[in-house]
Amino acid sequence: MEKISIGIIGLGTVGQGVLEIFSKHKKAIIDRVGKEVEIDAVCDTDKKKVPKYLLNAYSANWQEIVENPKIDLVVELIGGWEPARTIILSALSSKKNVVTANKAVLARYWDEVFRSVRKHGNLIYFEAAVGGGIPVVQSLNEGLAANKITKISGILNGTTNFILTKMQKEDIGFSTALDYARKYGFAEANPSFDIKGIDTANKLSILTSIAAECWVKTDEINIEGIDGISRQDINISKNEFNYTIKLIGKSIFDNDKIDITVRPTLISESHPFRNVDGEYNAILLHGDVAEDLMFYGKGAGRGPAASAVVSDIIFLSRHIANKTAGLSPYINYNPNKKINIMKSADKEGCYYLRFSVEDRPGVLASIANILAKNRVSIAAVYQNVLPGQSGKGASVVIITHRANEGKLFKSLEVIDRQKYVKGKSAVYPIEN
């Protein structure tokens, strides 16, 4: 084999970054692979994105790249479910190795993709799908291979972290913070996948599936986004209890069960995520041997994502050059393995509760009594009468001791039905 021939499908932000890195570090890439590496085909719906030196390599039809027998490695960078899924599966069935940054396809079609990898004897690398330039996939899959992973926890979405940072540091509401995120390029025109926690869930699904060696689907994850977080809860949790709110995706492994959630979570001053602000991501892995390891960096954007893609190209090209691609799996996946998702009745934790209630005698006692009946113990209470609303409305905030989550939710259902309650209660888990 004289050289490794690469075809790139998708020349958007990340694709342009990949081309830039190739131009800038071509010699270093070749030295690391040990073989000539060349981008011989590119595809995008917009020909204007193709640099002049690659115009002869341009095709408007991705099939031409996937079916080209001279292409060794297909890089899929278009995003979304389709035609990305079809491109990936077609490339694998055409005996191509694949690099992708597509977390949506991997999370939704994990079984289909890795059955195809096994069937056709090739490899798919996807470092850029989680954490941008943070090498967490490789670390989890290879660097921590001697460990049994017992916990994965992370701030996995830069958009939501930017918004929450703005809300907490500048005392602004969600809508205003979202506008800032759009202004600075950290939020799409339609940011629903980010703010509703779906993007975080996709990434958590991938990391958890690697660790569990089976497919943990996104529809098995308890997902809550940040669009319901109020300025009031941010201020009370910060000013009265010294907590910060972060959107955290978390998997805790307990024998044959996983507690897997994406939730806005209150974290304490000593928490390692406390100062992870703006568009930055952080991922904490716990192995039974290595114990805690934390990864930190920019989780998205042209540079970080392109860096991860080119890293995958280098290491996968080494396999191709040495004729070892597909001889052993990159990801261990057992399609027959099943794992149980932990229910609320099996979970315990401390929680922040806020109730909007009428400001009259007996309300706090009633709430405390309902919690007590379900064995939810109170650690701290804060009561705030709304300005100018004495006798009409108040906020009651309770921090619980460690409690059973199922019993807590049962208590909240009862409390929310009481006549003195003026709106649905707010509840956030706490990590100290």
C-alpha positions as CSV (number, residue, x, y, z in Angstrom):
1,M,0.0,0.0,0.0
2,E,1.6,3.2,-1.2
3,K,-0.6,5.6,0.8
4,I,-3.7,5.9,2.9
5,S,-6.5,7.4,0.8
6,I,-9.1,9.4,2.7
7,G,-12.6,10.6,1.6
8,I,-14.3,13.4,3.7
9,I,-18.1,13.8,3.5
10,G,-19.2,17.1,5.0
11,L,-17.2,20.3,4.9
12,G,-19.0,22.3,7.5
13,T,-17.3,23.9,10.5
14,V,-15.5,20.7,11.6
15,G,-14.7,19.5,8.1
16,Q,-13.0,22.9,7.4
17,G,-11.1,22.5,10.6
18,V,-9.9,19.0,9.5
19,L,-8.6,20.4,6.2
20,E,-6.8,23.2,8.0
21,I,-5.0,20.7,10.3
22,F,-4.0,18.6,7.4
23,S,-2.5,21.6,5.6
24,K,-0.8,22.8,8.7
25,H,0.5,19.5,10.1
26,K,0.8,17.2,7.0
27,K,4.3,16.1,7.7
28,A,3.6,15.3,11.4
29,I,0.6,13.3,10.4
30,I,2.6,11.2,7.9
31,D,5.4,10.7,10.4
32,R,2.9,9.5,13.0
33,V,1.1,7.1,10.6
34,G,4.4,5.9,9.0
35,K,2.8,6.1,5.6
36,E,1.7,8.7,3.1
37,V,-1.8,10.0,4.0
38,E,-3.8,11.9,1.4
39,I,-7.3,13.5,1.2
40,D,-8.3,12.2,-2.2
41,A,-12.1,12.9,-2.2
42,V,-14.4,15.4,-0.6
43,C,-18.1,15.8,-0.7
44,D,-20.5,18.6,0.3
45,T,-23.8,19.9,-1.0
46,D,-22.1,23.3,-1.3
47,K,-19.2,23.3,-3.8
48,K,-18.2,26.8,-2.6
49,K,-16.9,25.2,0.6
50,V,-14.2,23.2,-1.3
51,P,-10.8,24.8,-1.3
52,K,-9.2,25.3,-4.8
53,Y,-6.5,22.7,-4.3
54,L,-9.3,20.0,-3.7
55,L,-11.6,20.9,-6.5
56,N,-10.4,18.0,-8.6
57,A,-11.3,15.7,-5.7
58,Y,-14.8,17.1,-5.3
59,S,-18.0,15.1,-5.7
60,A,-21.5,16.1,-5.1
61,N,-22.5,12.5,-4.5
62,W,-21.4,10.8,-1.3
63,Q,-22.0,7.4,-2.9
64,E,-19.1,8.0,-5.3
65,I,-16.7,8.3,-2.3
66,V,-18.1,5.3,-0.4
67,E,-18.0,3.1,-3.5
68,N,-14.6,4.2,-4.7
69,P,-12.3,1.2,-4.3
70,K,-9.3,3.5,-3.8
71,I,-10.6,5.1,-0.7
72,D,-9.4,3.4,2.5
73,L,-11.0,5.6,5.1
74,V,-14.3,7.5,5.0
75,V,-14.8,10.5,7.3
76,E,-18.4,11.4,8.0
77,L,-18.9,14.9,9.2
78,I,-22.4,16.0,8.1
79,G,-24.2,15.4,11.5
80,G,-27.8,14.5,12.0
81,W,-29.4,11.0,11.6
82,E,-29.9,10.8,7.9
83,P,-28.2,10.4,5.5
84,A,-25.3,10.1,8.0
85,R,-26.5,6.7,9.2
86,T,-26.8,5.4,5.7
87,I,-23.4,6.8,4.8
88,I,-21.7,5.1,7.8
89,L,-23.4,1.8,7.2
90,S,-22.7,1.9,3.5
91,A,-19.1,2.7,4.1
92,L,-18.8,-0.2,6.5
93,S,-20.5,-2.7,4.2
94,S,-18.1,-1.5,1.4
95,K,-15.2,-2.6,3.6
96,K,-14.2,1.0,4.4
97,N,-13.0,2.0,7.9
98,V,-14.9,5.0,9.2
99,V,-14.2,8.1,11.4
100,T,-17.2,10.1,12.6
101,A,-18.1,12.9,15.0
102,N,-21.8,11.9,14.9
103,K,-23.1,11.3,18.5
104,A,-26.7,11.2,17.3
105,V,-26.2,8.3,15.0
106,L,-24.1,6.3,17.4
107,A,-26.5,6.8,20.3
108,R,-29.6,5.9,18.3
109,Y,-28.1,3.1,16.1
110,W,-25.3,1.7,18.3
111,D,-26.4,-1.9,17.8
112,E,-26.8,-1.6,14.0
113,V,-23.4,0.2,13.6
114,F,-21.4,-2.3,15.7
115,R,-23.1,-5.4,14.3
116,S,-22.0,-4.0,10.9
117,V,-18.4,-3.4,12.2
118,R,-18.3,-7.0,13.4
119,K,-19.9,-8.5,10.2
120,H,-17.6,-6.7,7.8
121,G,-14.4,-6.8,9.9
122,N,-13.4,-3.1,10.0
123,L,-13.3,-0.3,12.5
124,I,-15.1,2.9,13.4
125,Y,-13.5,5.6,15.5
126,F,-15.5,8.5,17.0
127,E,-13.5,10.5,19.6
128,A,-15.0,13.8,18.5
129,A,-18.6,12.5,19.2
130,V,-18.1,13.2,23.0
131,G,-16.2,16.1,24.6
132,G,-14.8,17.7,21.5
133,G,-11.1,17.7,21.8
134,I,-11.1,15.9,25.2
135,P,-9.7,12.3,24.6
136,V,-12.3,10.7,26.8
137,V,-13.4,7.9,24.4
138,Q,-9.8,6.6,24.0
139,S,-9.1,7.0,27.7
140,L,-12.3,5.1,28.7
141,N,-11.8,2.4,26.1
142,E,-8.0,1.9,26.2
143,G,-6.3,3.8,29.0
144,L,-8.7,2.5,31.6
145,A,-9.1,-1.0,30.1
146,A,-7.7,-2.6,33.3
147,N,-10.5,-1.0,35.3
148,K,-14.1,-1.8,36.1
149,I,-15.8,1.6,35.6
150,T,-18.1,2.4,38.5
151,K,-19.1,6.0,37.7
152,I,-19.2,8.4,34.7
153,S,-20.2,12.0,35.4
154,G,-19.9,15.0,33.2
155,I,-20.7,18.4,32.0
156,L,-21.1,17.3,28.4
157,N,-22.7,20.2,26.6
158,G,-21.0,23.6,26.1
159,T,-24.2,25.4,25.2
160,T,-26.0,24.6,28.4
161,N,-23.0,25.2,30.5
162,F,-22.5,28.6,28.9
163,I,-26.1,29.5,29.5
164,L,-26.0,28.4,33.2
165,T,-22.8,30.3,33.8
166,K,-24.3,33.5,32.4
167,M,-27.4,33.1,34.5
168,Q,-25.4,32.6,37.7
169,K,-22.6,35.1,37.2
170,E,-24.7,37.9,35.7
171,D,-28.0,37.4,37.5
172,I,-30.0,37.1,34.2
173,G,-32.9,34.9,33.1
174,F,-32.8,31.9,30.9
175,S,-34.0,33.7,27.7
176,T,-31.5,36.5,28.0
177,A,-28.7,34.0,28.6
178,L,-29.8,31.9,25.6
179,D,-29.6,35.1,23.5
180,Y,-26.0,35.6,24.6
181,A,-25.2,32.0,23.6
182,R,-26.6,32.6,20.1
183,K,-24.7,35.9,19.8
184,Y,-21.4,34.3,20.7
185,G,-22.0,31.2,18.5
186,F,-22.5,28.7,21.3
187,A,-26.2,28.0,20.5
188,E,-27.9,27.0,17.2
189,A,-30.9,28.8,15.9
190,N,-32.9,25.9,17.2
191,P,-31.1,24.9,20.4
192,S,-33.7,22.4,21.7
193,F,-31.3,19.4,21.5
194,D,-28.9,21.2,23.8
195,I,-31.2,22.9,26.3
196,K,-33.6,19.9,26.7
197,G,-30.6,17.6,27.6
198,I,-30.8,15.4,24.5
199,D,-27.3,16.2,23.3
200,T,-25.9,15.4,26.8
201,A,-28.0,12.1,26.8
202,N,-26.5,11.1,23.4
203,K,-23.0,11.5,24.7
204,L,-23.8,9.8,28.0
205,S,-25.3,6.9,26.1
206,I,-22.1,6.5,24.1
207,L,-19.8,6.6,27.2
208,T,-22.0,4.3,29.2
209,S,-22.3,1.8,26.3
210,I,-18.5,1.6,26.1
211,A,-18.2,1.0,29.8
212,A,-21.1,-1.5,30.0
213,E,-20.1,-3.3,26.8
214,C,-23.7,-3.2,25.8
215,W,-26.1,-0.7,24.3
216,V,-27.6,1.7,26.8
217,K,-30.3,3.6,24.9
218,T,-31.1,7.2,25.2
219,D,-34.8,6.4,25.9
220,E,-33.6,4.5,29.0
221,I,-32.1,7.7,30.4
222,N,-34.1,10.0,32.7
223,I,-33.6,13.3,30.9
224,E,-34.3,16.8,32.2
225,G,-33.1,20.0,30.4
226,I,-32.3,23.5,31.6
227,D,-35.2,25.4,30.1
228,G,-37.2,25.1,33.3
229,I,-34.6,26.5,35.6
230,S,-35.7,29.7,37.2
231,R,-33.6,32.7,38.1
232,Q,-35.1,32.4,41.6
233,D,-33.7,28.9,42.1
234,I,-30.3,29.9,40.9
235,N,-30.2,32.9,43.3
236,I,-31.5,31.0,46.3
237,S,-29.3,28.0,45.8
238,K,-26.2,30.3,45.3
239,N,-26.8,33.0,47.9
240,E,-28.4,30.9,50.7
241,F,-26.7,27.5,50.3
242,N,-23.6,28.2,48.2
243,Y,-24.6,25.8,45.5
244,T,-24.1,26.1,41.7
245,I,-26.4,24.5,39.2
246,K,-24.9,22.5,36.3
247,L,-26.4,20.1,33.8
248,I,-24.8,16.8,34.6
249,G,-25.0,13.5,32.8
250,K,-24.3,10.7,35.2
251,S,-24.1,6.9,35.2
252,I,-23.5,5.0,38.4
253,F,-22.8,1.2,38.0
254,D,-24.2,-1.0,40.7
255,N,-23.6,-4.7,39.8
256,D,-26.1,-5.4,37.1
257,K,-27.9,-2.1,37.4
258,I,-27.1,1.5,36.2
259,D,-28.4,4.7,37.6
260,I,-28.3,6.9,34.5
261,T,-29.6,10.4,34.4
262,V,-29.3,13.8,32.7
263,R,-30.4,16.4,35.3
264,P,-29.7,20.0,36.4
265,T,-27.8,19.3,39.6
266,L,-26.7,21.5,42.5
267,I,-23.0,21.1,43.3
268,S,-21.1,22.2,46.3
269,E,-18.1,24.5,46.6
270,S,-15.7,21.5,46.8
271,H,-17.1,19.7,43.8
272,P,-14.5,19.3,40.9
273,F,-17.1,20.7,38.5
274,R,-17.6,23.9,40.5
275,N,-15.4,26.1,38.3
276,V,-16.1,24.5,35.0
277,D,-17.7,27.5,33.3
278,G,-18.7,28.8,29.9
279,E,-18.4,26.5,26.9
280,Y,-16.0,24.1,28.7
281,N,-16.8,20.4,29.4
282,A,-15.5,18.2,32.2
283,I,-15.8,14.4,32.6
284,L,-15.1,12.5,35.8
285,L,-14.5,8.8,35.5
286,H,-14.1,6.4,38.4
287,G,-12.3,3.1,37.9
288,D,-12.0,0.5,40.6
289,V,-8.2,0.5,40.3
290,A,-7.3,4.0,39.0
291,E,-10.1,5.7,41.1
292,D,-11.0,9.2,40.1
293,L,-9.8,10.8,36.8
294,M,-11.0,14.1,35.5
295,F,-10.9,15.4,31.9
296,Y,-11.4,19.1,31.1
297,G,-11.4,21.2,28.0
298,K,-13.5,22.8,25.3
299,G,-16.3,20.4,24.4
300,A,-17.2,21.8,21.0
301,G,-16.2,24.1,18.2
302,R,-14.1,23.9,15.1
303,G,-10.7,23.4,16.6
304,P,-11.4,20.9,19.4
305,A,-13.7,18.7,17.3
306,A,-11.3,18.8,14.3
307,S,-8.4,17.9,16.5
308,A,-10.2,14.8,17.7
309,V,-11.2,13.8,14.1
310,V,-7.6,14.1,12.9
311,S,-6.4,12.1,15.9
312,D,-8.8,9.3,14.9
313,I,-7.7,9.5,11.3
314,I,-4.0,9.1,12.4
315,F,-4.6,6.1,14.6
316,L,-7.0,4.4,12.3
317,S,-4.6,5.0,9.4
318,R,-1.9,3.2,11.4
319,H,-4.1,0.1,11.5
320,I,-4.8,0.3,7.8
321,A,-1.1,0.7,7.0
322,N,-0.2,-2.3,9.2
323,K,-3.2,-4.3,7.9
324,T,-4.5,-4.7,11.4
325,A,-7.8,-2.8,11.0
326,G,-10.6,-5.0,12.2
327,L,-8.5,-7.9,13.4
328,S,-9.6,-7.0,16.9
329,P,-12.5,-4.8,17.9
330,Y,-12.0,-1.2,19.0
331,I,-15.2,-1.4,21.1
332,N,-16.2,-4.4,23.1
333,Y,-19.9,-4.9,22.4
334,N,-22.1,-7.8,23.4
335,P,-25.5,-7.5,21.6
336,N,-27.0,-10.1,23.9
337,K,-26.0,-8.5,27.2
338,K,-28.8,-6.8,29.1
339,I,-28.4,-4.3,32.0
340,N,-31.2,-3.0,34.3
341,I,-31.9,0.7,34.6
342,M,-32.3,1.7,38.2
343,K,-35.7,3.0,39.2
344,S,-36.4,5.9,41.6
345,A,-37.3,3.4,44.4
346,D,-33.7,2.1,44.2
347,K,-32.0,5.5,44.5
348,E,-31.0,7.7,47.4
349,G,-29.6,11.2,47.6
350,C,-29.9,14.7,49.0
351,Y,-32.3,17.2,47.3
352,Y,-33.1,20.8,47.0
353,L,-36.9,21.4,47.0
354,R,-38.7,24.7,46.4
355,F,-42.5,25.2,46.9
356,S,-44.5,28.3,45.8
357,V,-47.1,28.6,48.5
358,E,-49.6,30.9,50.2
359,D,-48.0,32.9,53.0
360,R,-50.1,31.7,55.9
361,P,-49.6,29.8,59.2
362,G,-49.2,26.0,59.1
363,V,-47.9,25.7,55.5
364,L,-44.4,24.7,56.5
365,A,-45.6,22.3,59.1
366,S,-47.9,20.6,56.6
367,I,-45.1,20.2,54.1
368,A,-42.7,18.9,56.8
369,N,-45.4,16.4,58.0
370,I,-46.0,15.0,54.4
371,L,-42.2,14.6,54.0
372,A,-41.9,12.9,57.4
373,K,-44.6,10.4,56.5
374,N,-42.4,9.3,53.6
375,R,-39.3,9.3,55.7
376,V,-37.7,12.3,54.1
377,S,-35.8,14.2,56.7
378,I,-35.2,18.0,56.5
379,A,-31.6,19.3,56.8
380,A,-32.2,23.0,56.2
381,V,-35.1,25.4,55.5
382,Y,-35.2,28.8,53.8
383,Q,-38.4,30.8,53.5
384,N,-38.8,33.9,51.4
385,V,-41.9,36.1,51.2
386,L,-42.1,37.6,47.7
387,P,-41.5,41.4,47.7
388,G,-44.7,43.3,48.1
389,Q,-46.7,40.1,48.5
390,S,-46.8,39.6,52.2
391,G,-49.7,37.4,53.1
392,K,-50.2,36.3,49.5
393,G,-47.2,34.2,48.4
394,A,-43.9,32.8,49.6
395,S,-41.2,30.5,48.5
396,V,-40.3,27.6,50.9
397,V,-37.0,26.0,50.2
398,I,-36.0,22.7,51.8
399,I,-32.6,20.9,51.7
400,T,-33.1,17.2,52.6
401,H,-30.9,14.7,54.3
402,R,-30.2,11.6,52.3
403,A,-33.5,10.2,51.2
404,N,-35.1,7.6,49.0
405,E,-35.9,9.3,45.7
406,G,-39.1,7.2,45.1
407,K,-40.5,8.2,48.5
408,L,-39.4,11.8,47.9
409,F,-41.3,12.0,44.6
410,K,-44.3,10.4,46.3
411,S,-44.2,13.2,48.8
412,L,-44.0,15.9,46.1
413,E,-47.1,14.5,44.4
414,V,-49.1,14.9,47.6
415,I,-47.7,18.3,48.4
416,D,-48.4,19.6,44.9
417,R,-52.1,18.7,45.3
418,Q,-52.5,20.9,48.5
419,K,-54.6,24.0,48.2
420,Y,-51.9,26.2,49.6
421,V,-49.5,25.3,46.8
422,K,-49.5,27.8,43.9
423,G,-47.4,26.0,41.4
424,K,-45.5,22.8,40.7
425,S,-42.6,22.2,43.1
426,A,-39.0,22.5,41.9
427,V,-36.6,19.6,42.8
428,Y,-32.9,19.3,42.1
429,P,-30.5,16.6,43.3
430,I,-27.4,17.8,45.2
431,E,-23.8,16.5,44.8
432,N,-21.5,17.4,47.7
